Amino acid sequence: MNRRELFAALAATVVAGEMPVLAQTNSGAEAAPQSPTGPVMGSTVWAWNAMVAKPTPTGSVRSVCSAPTATLENLEIHISTLNPGLESHKPHKHPNEELIIVRQGTVETLSNGQWIRVGPGSVIFNGSNQVHCFRNVGADQAIYHVVNFKTAATPPGKTEFVDVK
């Protein structure tokens, strides 16, 4: 399975409302391969009910993973809950690419300089070093899954917050 197929499968799972989260399974028959940053994550299953939501100033977050895989330098997944009327953070850009899958709520995303309103099942891709932002414009909490990935091709750098007119 290549990277595109992996993320398409992940997106389909989340949109179907069946995103697994948090209880790793591994046969233990073989030691996990090592990378410069630690063990390489292999096939894994996470159970939603085992996930603990940690409060944030804007809602809550459920951390799923942050680890290297066989083809990614790092795969980071989390599920955020964003309270009505709030934005996740100020407009910014970062070197890694990011996939957001809306599970619940009505949100607006800043993409290519335009605010676009979307709802459940929508998929947002934020390209490397592209300015983006995310806000809940609905009356209820918005819940969305975030997948960040870094490869050898990811440019160096860090997150930069920017002014958007």
Biotite code that builds the C-alpha atoms (Angstrom):
import biotite.structure as struc

atoms = struc.array([
    struc.Atom([0.000, 0.000, 0.000], chain_id="A", res_id=1, res_name="MET", atom_name="CA", element="C"),
    struc.Atom([1.485, 3.340, -0.969], chain_id="A", res_id=2, res_name="ASN", atom_name="CA", element="C"),
    struc.Atom([1.118, 6.609, 0.983], chain_id="A", res_id=3, res_name="ARG", atom_name="CA", element="C"),
    struc.Atom([-1.805, 7.861, -1.141], chain_id="A", res_id=4, res_name="ARG", atom_name="CA", element="C"),
    struc.Atom([-3.716, 4.589, -0.621], chain_id="A", res_id=5, res_name="GLU", atom_name="CA", element="C"),
    struc.Atom([-2.962, 4.695, 3.130], chain_id="A", res_id=6, res_name="LEU", atom_name="CA", element="C"),
    struc.Atom([-4.413, 8.183, 3.545], chain_id="A", res_id=7, res_name="PHE", atom_name="CA", element="C"),
    struc.Atom([-7.395, 7.405, 1.319], chain_id="A", res_id=8, res_name="ALA", atom_name="CA", element="C"),
    struc.Atom([-8.169, 4.375, 3.509], chain_id="A", res_id=9, res_name="ALA", atom_name="CA", element="C"),
    struc.Atom([-7.744, 6.458, 6.659], chain_id="A", res_id=10, res_name="LEU", atom_name="CA", element="C"),
    struc.Atom([-10.044, 9.167, 5.283], chain_id="A", res_id=11, res_name="ALA", atom_name="CA", element="C"),
    struc.Atom([-12.703, 6.619, 4.338], chain_id="A", res_id=12, res_name="ALA", atom_name="CA", element="C"),
    struc.Atom([-12.548, 5.083, 7.815], chain_id="A", res_id=13, res_name="THR", atom_name="CA", element="C"),
    struc.Atom([-12.965, 8.442, 9.543], chain_id="A", res_id=14, res_name="VAL", atom_name="CA", element="C"),
    struc.Atom([-15.760, 9.622, 7.250], chain_id="A", res_id=15, res_name="VAL", atom_name="CA", element="C"),
    struc.Atom([-17.601, 6.388, 7.974], chain_id="A", res_id=16, res_name="ALA", atom_name="CA", element="C"),
    struc.Atom([-17.368, 7.258, 11.671], chain_id="A", res_id=17, res_name="GLY", atom_name="CA", element="C"),
    struc.Atom([-15.272, 4.225, 12.465], chain_id="A", res_id=18, res_name="GLU", atom_name="CA", element="C"),
    struc.Atom([-11.904, 5.825, 13.202], chain_id="A", res_id=19, res_name="MET", atom_name="CA", element="C"),
    struc.Atom([-10.167, 3.475, 15.588], chain_id="A", res_id=20, res_name="PRO", atom_name="CA", element="C"),
    struc.Atom([-8.132, 5.136, 18.321], chain_id="A", res_id=21, res_name="VAL", atom_name="CA", element="C"),
    struc.Atom([-5.676, 4.079, 21.015], chain_id="A", res_id=22, res_name="LEU", atom_name="CA", element="C"),
    struc.Atom([-5.034, 0.395, 21.943], chain_id="A", res_id=23, res_name="ALA", atom_name="CA", element="C"),
    struc.Atom([-2.081, -0.849, 19.965], chain_id="A", res_id=24, res_name="GLN", atom_name="CA", element="C"),
    struc.Atom([-1.973, -4.460, 18.911], chain_id="A", res_id=25, res_name="THR", atom_name="CA", element="C"),
    struc.Atom([1.197, -6.231, 17.925], chain_id="A", res_id=26, res_name="ASN", atom_name="CA", element="C"),
    struc.Atom([1.880, -9.941, 17.806], chain_id="A", res_id=27, res_name="SER", atom_name="CA", element="C"),
    struc.Atom([5.263, -9.402, 19.431], chain_id="A", res_id=28, res_name="GLY", atom_name="CA", element="C"),
    struc.Atom([6.725, -12.139, 17.242], chain_id="A", res_id=29, res_name="ALA", atom_name="CA", element="C"),
    struc.Atom([9.334, -9.770, 15.814], chain_id="A", res_id=30, res_name="GLU", atom_name="CA", element="C"),
    struc.Atom([11.001, -6.715, 17.283], chain_id="A", res_id=31, res_name="ALA", atom_name="CA", element="C"),
    struc.Atom([9.837, -3.450, 15.722], chain_id="A", res_id=32, res_name="ALA", atom_name="CA", element="C"),
    struc.Atom([12.332, -1.993, 13.238], chain_id="A", res_id=33, res_name="PRO", atom_name="CA", element="C"),
    struc.Atom([14.255, 1.024, 14.505], chain_id="A", res_id=34, res_name="GLN", atom_name="CA", element="C"),
    struc.Atom([14.510, 4.488, 12.967], chain_id="A", res_id=35, res_name="SER", atom_name="CA", element="C"),
    struc.Atom([16.760, 7.384, 13.990], chain_id="A", res_id=36, res_name="PRO", atom_name="CA", element="C"),
    struc.Atom([13.883, 8.706, 16.125], chain_id="A", res_id=37, res_name="THR", atom_name="CA", element="C"),
    struc.Atom([12.708, 5.419, 17.637], chain_id="A", res_id=38, res_name="GLY", atom_name="CA", element="C"),
    struc.Atom([10.745, 2.285, 16.754], chain_id="A", res_id=39, res_name="PRO", atom_name="CA", element="C"),
    struc.Atom([8.886, 2.251, 13.463], chain_id="A", res_id=40, res_name="VAL", atom_name="CA", element="C"),
    struc.Atom([5.138, 1.952, 13.976], chain_id="A", res_id=41, res_name="MET", atom_name="CA", element="C"),
    struc.Atom([3.692, -1.082, 12.262], chain_id="A", res_id=42, res_name="GLY", atom_name="CA", element="C"),
    struc.Atom([0.083, -2.117, 11.855], chain_id="A", res_id=43, res_name="SER", atom_name="CA", element="C"),
    struc.Atom([-1.840, -0.670, 14.758], chain_id="A", res_id=44, res_name="THR", atom_name="CA", element="C"),
    struc.Atom([-5.411, -0.491, 16.016], chain_id="A", res_id=45, res_name="VAL", atom_name="CA", element="C"),
    struc.Atom([-6.744, 2.206, 18.332], chain_id="A", res_id=46, res_name="TRP", atom_name="CA", element="C"),
    struc.Atom([-10.070, 1.965, 20.210], chain_id="A", res_id=47, res_name="ALA", atom_name="CA", element="C"),
    struc.Atom([-12.133, 5.176, 20.417], chain_id="A", res_id=48, res_name="TRP", atom_name="CA", element="C"),
    struc.Atom([-13.427, 4.341, 23.904], chain_id="A", res_id=49, res_name="ASN", atom_name="CA", element="C"),
    struc.Atom([-9.874, 4.091, 25.241], chain_id="A", res_id=50, res_name="ALA", atom_name="CA", element="C"),
    struc.Atom([-9.090, 7.625, 24.075], chain_id="A", res_id=51, res_name="MET", atom_name="CA", element="C"),
    struc.Atom([-9.043, 10.296, 26.779], chain_id="A", res_id=52, res_name="VAL", atom_name="CA", element="C"),
    struc.Atom([-10.088, 13.804, 25.753], chain_id="A", res_id=53, res_name="ALA", atom_name="CA", element="C"),
    struc.Atom([-7.766, 16.382, 27.284], chain_id="A", res_id=54, res_name="LYS", atom_name="CA", element="C"),
    struc.Atom([-9.193, 19.896, 27.723], chain_id="A", res_id=55, res_name="PRO", atom_name="CA", element="C"),
    struc.Atom([-7.677, 22.757, 25.699], chain_id="A", res_id=56, res_name="THR", atom_name="CA", element="C"),
    struc.Atom([-8.503, 26.480, 25.704], chain_id="A", res_id=57, res_name="PRO", atom_name="CA", element="C"),
    struc.Atom([-10.657, 25.924, 22.607], chain_id="A", res_id=58, res_name="THR", atom_name="CA", element="C"),
    struc.Atom([-12.258, 22.537, 23.400], chain_id="A", res_id=59, res_name="GLY", atom_name="CA", element="C"),
    struc.Atom([-10.365, 19.259, 23.736], chain_id="A", res_id=60, res_name="SER", atom_name="CA", element="C"),
    struc.Atom([-7.916, 16.961, 21.986], chain_id="A", res_id=61, res_name="VAL", atom_name="CA", element="C"),
    struc.Atom([-7.450, 13.208, 21.784], chain_id="A", res_id=62, res_name="ARG", atom_name="CA", element="C"),
    struc.Atom([-3.879, 12.273, 20.852], chain_id="A", res_id=63, res_name="SER", atom_name="CA", element="C"),
    struc.Atom([-3.613, 9.138, 18.759], chain_id="A", res_id=64, res_name="VAL", atom_name="CA", element="C"),
    struc.Atom([0.028, 8.771, 17.708], chain_id="A", res_id=65, res_name="CYS", atom_name="CA", element="C"),
    struc.Atom([3.230, 10.504, 16.748], chain_id="A", res_id=66, res_name="SER", atom_name="CA", element="C"),
    struc.Atom([5.806, 8.061, 15.416], chain_id="A", res_id=67, res_name="ALA", atom_name="CA", element="C"),
    struc.Atom([7.868, 7.122, 12.378], chain_id="A", res_id=68, res_name="PRO", atom_name="CA", element="C"),
    struc.Atom([6.479, 4.484, 10.017], chain_id="A", res_id=69, res_name="THR", atom_name="CA", element="C"),
    struc.Atom([8.109, 2.403, 7.308], chain_id="A", res_id=70, res_name="ALA", atom_name="CA", element="C"),
    struc.Atom([7.536, 5.202, 4.746], chain_id="A", res_id=71, res_name="THR", atom_name="CA", element="C"),
    struc.Atom([7.082, 8.348, 6.870], chain_id="A", res_id=72, res_name="LEU", atom_name="CA", element="C"),
    struc.Atom([9.581, 10.147, 9.072], chain_id="A", res_id=73, res_name="GLU", atom_name="CA", element="C"),
    struc.Atom([6.633, 10.945, 11.337], chain_id="A", res_id=74, res_name="ASN", atom_name="CA", element="C"),
    struc.Atom([2.903, 10.261, 11.371], chain_id="A", res_id=75, res_name="LEU", atom_name="CA", element="C"),
    struc.Atom([0.962, 12.356, 13.891], chain_id="A", res_id=76, res_name="GLU", atom_name="CA", element="C"),
    struc.Atom([-2.778, 11.902, 14.360], chain_id="A", res_id=77, res_name="ILE", atom_name="CA", element="C"),
    struc.Atom([-5.114, 13.636, 16.784], chain_id="A", res_id=78, res_name="HIS", atom_name="CA", element="C"),
    struc.Atom([-8.828, 14.316, 17.081], chain_id="A", res_id=79, res_name="ILE", atom_name="CA", element="C"),
    struc.Atom([-9.867, 17.810, 18.117], chain_id="A", res_id=80, res_name="SER", atom_name="CA", element="C"),
    struc.Atom([-13.135, 19.145, 19.477], chain_id="A", res_id=81, res_name="THR", atom_name="CA", element="C"),
    struc.Atom([-13.570, 22.863, 18.783], chain_id="A", res_id=82, res_name="LEU", atom_name="CA", element="C"),
    struc.Atom([-16.175, 24.863, 20.674], chain_id="A", res_id=83, res_name="ASN", atom_name="CA", element="C"),
    struc.Atom([-18.661, 27.068, 18.739], chain_id="A", res_id=84, res_name="PRO", atom_name="CA", element="C"),
    struc.Atom([-17.402, 30.458, 17.616], chain_id="A", res_id=85, res_name="GLY", atom_name="CA", element="C"),
    struc.Atom([-13.717, 29.635, 18.107], chain_id="A", res_id=86, res_name="LEU", atom_name="CA", element="C"),
    struc.Atom([-10.770, 29.038, 15.792], chain_id="A", res_id=87, res_name="GLU", atom_name="CA", element="C"),
    struc.Atom([-8.230, 26.310, 16.455], chain_id="A", res_id=88, res_name="SER", atom_name="CA", element="C"),
    struc.Atom([-5.367, 28.831, 16.203], chain_id="A", res_id=89, res_name="HIS", atom_name="CA", element="C"),
    struc.Atom([-4.346, 31.883, 14.197], chain_id="A", res_id=90, res_name="LYS", atom_name="CA", element="C"),
    struc.Atom([-3.560, 31.530, 10.475], chain_id="A", res_id=91, res_name="PRO", atom_name="CA", element="C"),
    struc.Atom([-0.235, 29.799, 10.012], chain_id="A", res_id=92, res_name="HIS", atom_name="CA", element="C"),
    struc.Atom([1.868, 27.602, 7.756], chain_id="A", res_id=93, res_name="LYS", atom_name="CA", element="C"),
    struc.Atom([4.233, 24.701, 8.399], chain_id="A", res_id=94, res_name="HIS", atom_name="CA", element="C"),
    struc.Atom([6.496, 22.463, 6.306], chain_id="A", res_id=95, res_name="PRO", atom_name="CA", element="C"),
    struc.Atom([4.554, 19.237, 6.909], chain_id="A", res_id=96, res_name="ASN", atom_name="CA", element="C"),
    struc.Atom([1.412, 18.397, 4.977], chain_id="A", res_id=97, res_name="GLU", atom_name="CA", element="C"),
    struc.Atom([-1.851, 17.966, 6.852], chain_id="A", res_id=98, res_name="GLU", atom_name="CA", element="C"),
    struc.Atom([-5.154, 16.223, 6.244], chain_id="A", res_id=99, res_name="LEU", atom_name="CA", element="C"),
    struc.Atom([-8.288, 17.217, 8.213], chain_id="A", res_id=100, res_name="ILE", atom_name="CA", element="C"),
    struc.Atom([-11.482, 15.159, 8.136], chain_id="A", res_id=101, res_name="ILE", atom_name="CA", element="C"),
    struc.Atom([-14.585, 16.788, 9.601], chain_id="A", res_id=102, res_name="VAL", atom_name="CA", element="C"),
    struc.Atom([-16.601, 14.339, 11.684], chain_id="A", res_id=103, res_name="ARG", atom_name="CA", element="C"),
    struc.Atom([-19.184, 16.709, 13.186], chain_id="A", res_id=104, res_name="GLN", atom_name="CA", element="C"),
    struc.Atom([-20.157, 20.371, 12.943], chain_id="A", res_id=105, res_name="GLY", atom_name="CA", element="C"),
    struc.Atom([-19.948, 23.276, 10.524], chain_id="A", res_id=106, res_name="THR", atom_name="CA", element="C"),
    struc.Atom([-16.525, 24.801, 10.036], chain_id="A", res_id=107, res_name="VAL", atom_name="CA", element="C"),
    struc.Atom([-14.718, 27.248, 7.814], chain_id="A", res_id=108, res_name="GLU", atom_name="CA", element="C"),
    struc.Atom([-11.206, 26.628, 6.586], chain_id="A", res_id=109, res_name="THR", atom_name="CA", element="C"),
    struc.Atom([-8.830, 29.148, 5.076], chain_id="A", res_id=110, res_name="LEU", atom_name="CA", element="C"),
    struc.Atom([-7.552, 27.521, 1.895], chain_id="A", res_id=111, res_name="SER", atom_name="CA", element="C"),
    struc.Atom([-5.710, 29.291, -0.920], chain_id="A", res_id=112, res_name="ASN", atom_name="CA", element="C"),
    struc.Atom([-6.657, 32.674, 0.550], chain_id="A", res_id=113, res_name="GLY", atom_name="CA", element="C"),
    struc.Atom([-10.402, 31.942, 0.719], chain_id="A", res_id=114, res_name="GLN", atom_name="CA", element="C"),
    struc.Atom([-12.661, 30.918, 3.594], chain_id="A", res_id=115, res_name="TRP", atom_name="CA", element="C"),
    struc.Atom([-14.640, 27.817, 2.619], chain_id="A", res_id=116, res_name="ILE", atom_name="CA", element="C"),
    struc.Atom([-17.541, 26.445, 4.700], chain_id="A", res_id=117, res_name="ARG", atom_name="CA", element="C"),
    struc.Atom([-17.848, 22.647, 5.015], chain_id="A", res_id=118, res_name="VAL", atom_name="CA", element="C"),
    struc.Atom([-19.597, 20.071, 7.176], chain_id="A", res_id=119, res_name="GLY", atom_name="CA", element="C"),
    struc.Atom([-19.412, 16.407, 8.245], chain_id="A", res_id=120, res_name="PRO", atom_name="CA", element="C"),
    struc.Atom([-17.552, 14.089, 5.914], chain_id="A", res_id=121, res_name="GLY", atom_name="CA", element="C"),
    struc.Atom([-15.582, 16.922, 4.306], chain_id="A", res_id=122, res_name="SER", atom_name="CA", element="C"),
    struc.Atom([-11.862, 16.460, 3.748], chain_id="A", res_id=123, res_name="VAL", atom_name="CA", element="C"),
    struc.Atom([-9.354, 19.338, 3.844], chain_id="A", res_id=124, res_name="ILE", atom_name="CA", element="C"),
    struc.Atom([-5.771, 19.082, 2.653], chain_id="A", res_id=125, res_name="PHE", atom_name="CA", element="C"),
    struc.Atom([-3.272, 21.736, 3.762], chain_id="A", res_id=126, res_name="ASN", atom_name="CA", element="C"),
    struc.Atom([-0.186, 21.679, 1.559], chain_id="A", res_id=127, res_name="GLY", atom_name="CA", element="C"),
    struc.Atom([3.366, 22.252, 2.709], chain_id="A", res_id=128, res_name="SER", atom_name="CA", element="C"),
    struc.Atom([4.009, 25.880, 3.697], chain_id="A", res_id=129, res_name="ASN", atom_name="CA", element="C"),
    struc.Atom([0.509, 26.983, 2.631], chain_id="A", res_id=130, res_name="GLN", atom_name="CA", element="C"),
    struc.Atom([-1.285, 29.453, 4.924], chain_id="A", res_id=131, res_name="VAL", atom_name="CA", element="C"),
    struc.Atom([-4.350, 27.911, 6.530], chain_id="A", res_id=132, res_name="HIS", atom_name="CA", element="C"),
    struc.Atom([-6.711, 28.309, 9.478], chain_id="A", res_id=133, res_name="CYS", atom_name="CA", element="C"),
    struc.Atom([-9.773, 26.518, 10.856], chain_id="A", res_id=134, res_name="PHE", atom_name="CA", element="C"),
    struc.Atom([-12.789, 27.843, 12.773], chain_id="A", res_id=135, res_name="ARG", atom_name="CA", element="C"),
    struc.Atom([-16.100, 26.529, 14.079], chain_id="A", res_id=136, res_name="ASN", atom_name="CA", element="C"),
    struc.Atom([-18.944, 28.609, 12.625], chain_id="A", res_id=137, res_name="VAL", atom_name="CA", element="C"),
    struc.Atom([-21.730, 26.296, 13.788], chain_id="A", res_id=138, res_name="GLY", atom_name="CA", element="C"),
    struc.Atom([-23.910, 26.329, 16.908], chain_id="A", res_id=139, res_name="ALA", atom_name="CA", element="C"),
    struc.Atom([-22.483, 23.024, 18.227], chain_id="A", res_id=140, res_name="ASP", atom_name="CA", element="C"),
    struc.Atom([-19.026, 21.607, 18.833], chain_id="A", res_id=141, res_name="GLN", atom_name="CA", element="C"),
    struc.Atom([-17.031, 20.616, 15.763], chain_id="A", res_id=142, res_name="ALA", atom_name="CA", element="C"),
    struc.Atom([-15.061, 17.366, 15.891], chain_id="A", res_id=143, res_name="ILE", atom_name="CA", element="C"),
    struc.Atom([-12.360, 16.696, 13.331], chain_id="A", res_id=144, res_name="TYR", atom_name="CA", element="C"),
    struc.Atom([-9.518, 14.251, 12.767], chain_id="A", res_id=145, res_name="HIS", atom_name="CA", element="C"),
    struc.Atom([-6.083, 15.667, 11.918], chain_id="A", res_id=146, res_name="VAL", atom_name="CA", element="C"),
    struc.Atom([-3.366, 13.664, 10.175], chain_id="A", res_id=147, res_name="VAL", atom_name="CA", element="C"),
    struc.Atom([0.073, 15.299, 9.896], chain_id="A", res_id=148, res_name="ASN", atom_name="CA", element="C"),
    struc.Atom([2.841, 13.580, 8.019], chain_id="A", res_id=149, res_name="PHE", atom_name="CA", element="C"),
    struc.Atom([6.501, 14.261, 7.411], chain_id="A", res_id=150, res_name="LYS", atom_name="CA", element="C"),
    struc.Atom([8.667, 12.550, 4.798], chain_id="A", res_id=151, res_name="THR", atom_name="CA", element="C"),
    struc.Atom([12.246, 12.903, 3.613], chain_id="A", res_id=152, res_name="ALA", atom_name="CA", element="C"),
    struc.Atom([10.865, 15.378, 1.046], chain_id="A", res_id=153, res_name="ALA", atom_name="CA", element="C"),
    struc.Atom([9.354, 17.659, 3.728], chain_id="A", res_id=154, res_name="THR", atom_name="CA", element="C"),
    struc.Atom([11.234, 20.964, 3.683], chain_id="A", res_id=155, res_name="PRO", atom_name="CA", element="C"),
    struc.Atom([12.995, 22.080, 6.860], chain_id="A", res_id=156, res_name="PRO", atom_name="CA", element="C"),
    struc.Atom([11.387, 24.756, 8.989], chain_id="A", res_id=157, res_name="GLY", atom_name="CA", element="C"),
    struc.Atom([8.812, 25.277, 11.685], chain_id="A", res_id=158, res_name="LYS", atom_name="CA", element="C"),
    struc.Atom([5.293, 26.600, 12.132], chain_id="A", res_id=159, res_name="THR", atom_name="CA", element="C"),
    struc.Atom([4.972, 30.299, 11.342], chain_id="A", res_id=160, res_name="GLU", atom_name="CA", element="C"),
    struc.Atom([1.909, 32.354, 12.294], chain_id="A", res_id=161, res_name="PHE", atom_name="CA", element="C"),
    struc.Atom([0.958, 34.961, 9.706], chain_id="A", res_id=162, res_name="VAL", atom_name="CA", element="C"),
    struc.Atom([-1.290, 37.990, 9.390], chain_id="A", res_id=163, res_name="ASP", atom_name="CA", element="C"),
    struc.Atom([-4.183, 37.509, 7.010], chain_id="A", res_id=164, res_name="VAL", atom_name="CA", element="C"),
    struc.Atom([-5.922, 40.625, 5.746], chain_id="A", res_id=165, res_name="LYS", atom_name="CA", element="C"),
])
